């Protein structure tokens, strides 16, 4: 039997961002975040919390520590591919 004090508490679990695509939608929309021990558990919790009435057709979960962002200056159109 394992020591109950050795297991990570839910507050120590990583944070996941949750995105849902609705039946009528073409894109996934951010609906919230949750803590889970791993990605599989995050998907299960997201399904239970955010798709109670079967309104979602697809669920994405992203571990917050895996997110990457760019500055607005990095989004400028590239001049390499412009046509004249």
Secondary structure, 3 states (H helix, E strand, C coil): CCCHHHCCCHHHCEEEEEEEEECCCCCCEEEEEEEECCHHHHHHHHHHHHCCCCCEEEEEEEEHHHCCCCCHHHHCCCCCCCCC
